[in-house]
Amino acid sequence: MADNKLFIVILLSLYDTTSCYRIEPGTMAGIIAADLVLTVIIVIVTYLCASSRRQRRENADKVYMNVRANCKI
């Protein structure tokens, strides 16, 4: 009889899902949407910073080339 009880306890513990954390579909959709928005914001900020840095470099090259051209005259 004790073996049957132990077997039943083992079976119940295998199928026990009370320890699992359930996430509602709306919550999961919110997490995914927030992740996508945050990713897009990071990409836009990175692009703007890189464009600004590139533009400053190009402007500095133009000034440098103008100074060299003026010195040759």
N, C-alpha and C positions, 0 to 999 in steps of 0.2 A: 504494500500500500504506500509506503514511503517513497518507493521508486516512482510510482505513478504521479505523486504530488511533485516530486522534483522535476519530472519530465514536463508536467504542465507548467510549472514555474519557468522552466527554460524556454518553452514554446511561447509563453506570454511575453517574456522579456525580449524575444526576437522580434515580435510583432508590435511592441510598445512604441508608439510614435509621439508620446507626450513630451519627450525631451527634444523633439525637433522644433525649430523656430519657424513659424509660418509667416511668410511675407505676402501681403495682399497684392493682387495684380496692379491695382492703382498705385501702390507704393513703389512697386518695381518699375512701372512706366515712368513715374516721377523721377526716380533715381537715374534711369537711362536718359530721360530728357534733360535733366540737369547736367549730366555728364557730357552730353552732346553740346549743350549751350556753352559750358565751360571750355570744352575743347575748341569750339569756334572762336571764342573770345581770346584764348591763348594764341591761336593761329593768327588772328587779326592783329593783335598787339605785336607779335613777333614780326609780322610782315611790315607793319608801320615803322617799327624800330629799325629794321634792316634797310627799308627804303630811305629813311631819314639819314642813316649813316652813309649809305651809298651816295645820296644827294650832296651831303657835306663834303665827301671825298671828291666828287666830280667838280664841285664849286671851288675847292681848294686847288685842284689841278688847273682849272681855268685861270684863276688868279695867278698862279705860279707861271703859267705859260705867257700870260699878258705881261708880267714883270720881265720875263726873259726877252720877250719881243721888244719891249720898250728900251731895254738896256742895249740892244744891238744897234739902235738908231743913233 
